[in-house]
Amino acid sequence: MKQLVLPLTFEEVNQQFESSEVDARMVEFVSPLIDTESEVSKIAASISNSGKLSFILGHPGVGKSTFLHSLNWRKHIPIRKVIDINANEFLEGDNLNSLFNEISAICKRETPYKDQGISAIVLNYLESIDEYGESTIKAFFRRLNGLLRTQPILILWPVTSEDDVSQMLKYTKQVAGTLFTRDKQIIQITGPKLEDYVDIANSTIKVMNDGSELSDFGLTNDDLLETFTEFKTTPKIDQNLSESKGILLTDSIKMGN
């Protein structure tokens, strides 16, 4: 019997494919988040000569990274290109200068193509900047505000804690009045609808296992439904796609896979 491959995170999915085929494979099982797409689209459409920032707020495992990556192929959203930054690679010492410099370099590289559509920068793996001093944080947002005044770039910043976002918004209000589109400082993301989880799991298994069927792993659709029933008994805060796949993977191992 085959060994089931069922990645739990976007990073694990990304590692399974060549970079050139990631989008084509993910589109086969990623469920569109229509309401969240609409919010991002409104911000992107409002950008002409000045850029904007928006925090993407959602619990761990809800699918923030997957959603942000999906903007690459959701062509109705007015974003030409999504550029990921691993913020950890640009954090050094007691300041945020290297991170700002990377954002600035990307902005200047992408702005000449604005007539073809705006680019979006995703600030990954930077949930909070509380470890930096208040003056450093304010200076970062002040410089970012100045940069985006002349660079039509959308910055999407995924975060998990509402408290962290509130703290950062407190700093921006003091030094950066034009960073955000009105009433779009935060975009909430809750992930796919619960009723779609079984179909998503089925599609994910097929794509991640070279077209294999459930039966190849000793599984049936009833097993997926049973796993979903178990999943719905977990605390609401833990009800996300990653958690449901984790339960399914654990159950499949128990059954001998």
C-alpha positions in Angstrom: 0.0 0.0 0.0 1.3 3.4 -0.9 2.6 6.0 1.6 0.3 9.0 1.8 1.9 12.4 1.1 -0.2 15.2 2.6 1.7 18.4 3.3 0.4 20.4 6.2 1.8 23.8 5.3 2.4 26.0 2.2 6.2 25.5 2.7 5.8 21.7 2.6 3.7 21.9 -0.6 6.3 24.2 -2.2 9.1 21.7 -1.5 7.2 18.9 -3.4 7.4 20.6 -6.8 9.9 22.4 -9.0 9.4 26.1 -8.7 8.2 26.3 -12.3 5.3 24.0 -11.7 4.1 25.1 -8.2 1.4 27.4 -9.4 0.0 24.9 -12.0 -0.2 22.2 -9.4 -1.6 24.3 -6.6 -4.4 25.7 -8.7 -5.8 22.2 -8.8 -6.6 22.0 -5.1 -6.5 25.5 -3.6 -9.9 26.8 -2.9 -10.4 30.5 -3.8 -11.2 32.9 -0.9 -13.6 35.2 -2.7 -14.3 37.7 0.1 -10.6 38.1 0.9 -9.7 38.4 -2.8 -12.3 41.2 -3.1 -10.7 43.1 -0.2 -7.3 42.8 -1.8 -8.6 43.7 -5.2 -10.2 47.0 -3.9 -6.8 48.1 -2.4 -4.9 47.1 -5.5 -7.3 48.9 -7.8 -7.0 52.1 -5.8 -3.2 52.2 -6.3 -2.1 54.6 -9.0 1.0 56.6 -8.1 1.3 55.8 -4.4 1.6 52.4 -2.7 -0.3 51.0 0.2 0.2 48.5 3.1 -2.3 46.1 4.5 -2.0 43.5 7.3 -3.3 40.0 6.5 -4.6 38.8 9.9 -5.4 35.1 10.5 -4.7 32.3 13.0 -1.8 30.0 12.3 -2.6 27.3 9.8 -5.6 29.1 8.3 -3.9 29.5 4.9 -2.4 33.0 4.8 0.7 31.9 2.8 -1.4 29.8 0.4 -3.8 32.6 -0.2 -1.1 35.2 -0.8 0.7 32.9 -3.2 -2.6 32.2 -5.1 -2.7 35.9 -6.1 -0.1 34.8 -8.7 -2.8 33.0 -10.8 -6.0 34.8 -9.8 -6.0 37.0 -12.9 -9.1 39.0 -12.1 -7.1 40.6 -9.2 -5.2 43.6 -10.5 -1.8 42.5 -9.4 0.8 41.8 -12.0 3.3 40.0 -9.8 3.7 38.7 -6.2 7.2 39.0 -4.7 7.9 37.1 -1.5 10.4 38.5 1.1 11.7 36.2 3.8 12.0 39.0 6.4 14.3 36.9 8.6 17.0 37.2 5.9 17.0 41.0 6.3 16.8 41.4 10.1 20.1 42.2 11.7 21.3 44.1 14.7 18.9 46.4 16.5 17.4 48.1 13.4 15.2 47.4 10.4 17.4 49.1 7.8 18.2 46.1 5.8 14.6 45.1 5.5 13.6 48.6 4.4 16.4 48.7 1.9 15.2 45.4 0.3 11.7 46.7 0.1 13.0 49.9 -1.5 15.1 48.0 -4.0 12.1 45.9 -5.1 9.9 49.0 -5.4 12.4 50.8 -7.6 12.8 47.7 -9.8 9.1 47.1 -10.2 7.7 50.6 -10.6 8.8 51.0 -14.3 6.3 48.2 -15.1 3.3 49.8 -13.3 1.4 50.3 -16.6 1.3 46.5 -16.8 -0.2 46.3 -13.3 1.1 46.8 -9.8 3.3 44.4 -7.9 2.7 43.1 -4.4 5.4 42.5 -1.8 4.6 39.8 0.8 6.5 40.3 4.1 6.8 36.7 5.3 7.9 35.5 8.7 7.6 38.8 10.5 4.7 38.4 12.9 5.8 41.2 15.2 8.5 43.8 15.5 8.0 44.4 19.2 11.6 43.4 20.0 12.8 46.6 18.5 12.7 49.9 20.3 9.9 52.3 19.7 12.1 54.8 17.9 13.3 52.1 15.5 9.8 51.0 14.7 8.5 54.5 14.2 11.5 55.2 11.9 10.8 52.1 9.9 7.1 53.1 9.3 8.1 56.7 8.6 10.5 55.6 5.9 8.1 53.1 4.5 5.4 55.8 4.3 7.8 58.1 2.5 8.8 55.4 0.1 5.2 54.4 -0.8 4.2 58.0 -1.5 6.1 57.7 -4.8 6.1 53.9 -5.4 2.9 52.2 -6.6 3.5 49.0 -4.7 1.1 47.0 -2.5 2.7 45.5 0.6 0.8 42.6 2.2 2.0 41.7 5.7 0.7 38.4 7.1 0.3 38.3 10.9 -1.4 36.0 13.5 -2.0 38.2 16.5 -4.5 41.0 16.6 -2.6 42.5 19.6 0.6 42.7 17.5 -1.3 44.4 14.6 -3.0 46.9 17.0 0.5 47.8 18.4 1.9 48.4 14.9 -1.1 50.5 13.9 -0.6 52.6 17.0 2.9 53.4 15.8 1.8 54.1 12.2 -0.8 56.6 13.3 1.9 58.7 14.9 4.3 58.8 11.9 2.7 57.5 8.7 -0.7 58.9 7.9 -1.0 57.7 4.3 0.2 54.1 4.5 -3.2 52.5 4.3 -6.3 52.6 2.1 -9.2 53.9 4.3 -10.8 51.1 6.4 -8.4 48.5 4.8 -5.6 48.5 7.4 -6.4 44.9 8.2 -7.8 42.2 6.0 -9.2 39.2 8.0 -8.7 35.8 6.6 -10.5 32.7 8.0 -9.7 30.2 5.3 -12.0 28.0 3.2 -15.5 27.2 4.2 -15.7 24.2 6.5 -18.1 22.4 4.1 -15.3 22.5 1.4 -12.7 20.7 3.5 -13.5 17.2 2.3 -13.3 18.1 -1.4 -10.1 20.0 -0.8 -8.6 17.1 1.0 -9.6 14.7 -1.8 -8.1 17.1 -4.4 -4.9 17.7 -2.4 -4.3 13.9 -2.0 -4.7 13.3 -5.7 -2.4 16.2 -6.7 0.3 15.5 -4.1 0.4 11.8 -4.8 0.7 11.8 -8.6 -3.0 11.2 -9.3 -3.5 8.4 -6.9 -7.0 7.6 -5.6 -8.1 7.3 -2.0 -8.3 3.6 -2.4 -4.6 3.4 -3.2 -4.0 4.3 0.5 -6.8 2.2 1.9 -9.0 5.2 2.3 -12.6 5.9 1.3 -14.6 9.1 1.1 -16.4 7.9 4.2 -13.0 8.0 6.0 -12.7 11.7 5.0 -16.1 12.4 6.2 -15.3 10.7 9.5 -12.2 12.7 9.9 -14.1 15.9 9.2 -16.6 14.9 11.9 -13.7 14.5 14.3 -12.2 17.8 13.2 -15.4 19.7 13.9 -15.1 18.7 17.6 -11.8 20.5 18.0 -11.8 24.0 19.5 -13.0 26.6 17.1 -9.7 28.5 17.2 -8.0 25.3 15.9 -10.5 24.7 13.0 -8.3 25.3 10.0 -7.3 23.4 6.9 -3.8 22.5 8.3 -5.3 21.0 11.4 -7.9 19.0 9.4 -5.1 17.6 7.2 -3.1 16.7 10.3 -6.0 14.7 11.7 -6.4 12.9 8.4 -2.7 12.1 8.2 -2.7 10.8 11.8 -5.8 8.6 11.1 -4.3 7.2 7.9 -1.1 6.2 9.8 -3.3 4.5 12.4 -4.9 2.5 9.6 -1.6 1.2 8.5 -0.5 3.8 5.8 
